[in-house]
Amino acid sequence: MSSHVGPPLLSTREKLPRAPRQARSLARRQKLLEAGRSLFSGKGYEATSIQEITSRARAAAGSFYLYFPSKRHLLVALMNELLQRLDGVSLSPQGGKNARASLPGFLATVFRVDLEYFGVIRAWQEATLTDKELGRMQAAIQAWTSARIRRVFQLLQRHPQARKNADVSTFAAMMDRHFWSLLARGSRMSPLDFDREVKTSADVIDRYLFRDPA
């Protein structure tokens, strides 16, 4: 039996429109999602209006509600997309004695999956500050991502130089919070600065999980 645990499926209590089936309708819905993702990245959640989203998608103003009951629901749909992308990332850094050396590259690969969604994460965190239902969803997301990080750290503990008494669970929860903060800031950072932050994160993990300097 597989031990894989998929991401939480986010859903709101809002009444949903009928799911599109025709290729043209699916394409229109995707354009609205792409427009929302772009605007959230540049303006944030509250400052982005549905009118701006439909205008960016070159869609009729009222057509938005054929696919989404609210801007909030579009944001949830984008977060579900992100979680599916994260779920597709392998959690196995290079094995054996090379696992430690491969850590910076492994982290860089994981974060590249999220590049298009940095602004979505920023908008999501903004929205969860005032929306209790979204806040509960974020708690479920972080429980899932923290468990995934803990699994990676457990794999790294098999390395000959690993600290066997490291508190992996607490450290995973701490790094999970750090990673979410970094992702939210990513849309406002240069690629070079972001890469430096990822390298620093890899150094922190290395110093905590392993006995000797790399």
Buried (B, 14 or more C-beta within 10 A) or exposed (E): EEEEEEBBEBEBEEEEBEEBEEEEBEEBBEBBBBBBBBBBBEBBBEEBEBEBBBEBBEBEEEBBEBBBBEBBBBBBBBBBBBBEBBBEBEBEBEEEEEBBBBBBEBBBEBBEEBEBBBBBBBBBBBBBEEBEBBEEBBEEBBEBBBBBBBBBBEBBBEBEBBBEEBEBBEBBBBBBEBBBEBBBBBBEBEEEEBBEBBEEBBEBBBEBBBEEEE
